Amino acid sequence: MIKRALYCSNCGREIEDGEEIYAKMKAPKNTIMVEIKAYLKKNSEIFCKDCYKK
């Protein structure tokens, strides 16, 4: 399995496994998504919990 690291769009910190995140994104056109992390990396802005609170 390939490990896809996610990074906060604001501070650039790597998101830890199991950490709560917030994503700003458009609704997907297809109803089936196979790889959620890949979709998030390509089609959203990801924020860690600390940056979202600011």
N, C-alpha and C positions, 0 to 999 in steps of 0.2 A: 504494500500500500504506500502511496506517495504522501509524504507529509507536506501540506500546504500551510505555510505560515501566514497569518493575518496580522496586519499592522494598523495601528490607529491612524486615521487620516489627519488628525490634528497634531499629536505629539510624536508620532512615528514609532512608538513603543510596540514591541511584539506582543500580541494577545496570547495570554497563557491558556492552556487547555482547561476547559470548564469555566473560564471567566465570563462574566456577564458582559455582553456588548450591545451596542445600539447601531443600527444600520439605516441609512437614508437611501432609499432606492425606489425605483418604479416597479410596479407590479409586473411579473414575468408574463410574456405572451403565451408561452406553453404551460400547460397544466402539470407536466411531469418534469421534475428537476432531478437529475441523477447525482450531480456533484455540487452540493450546497456551497462549500467553501470556495470552489472555483467560480461559481456564479456571483458570490458576494465580492470576491476580489475584482472581477471584471465589471460589475454593474452596480456598485454601490459605494458609498462612503461609510467607513466603519469607524466608530468612536468607542474608546474605552470608557468605563464607568466614570472615571475621574474627569475626563474631558467633557463628557455629556452633562455632568452636573454644573460645569462652569458656564 
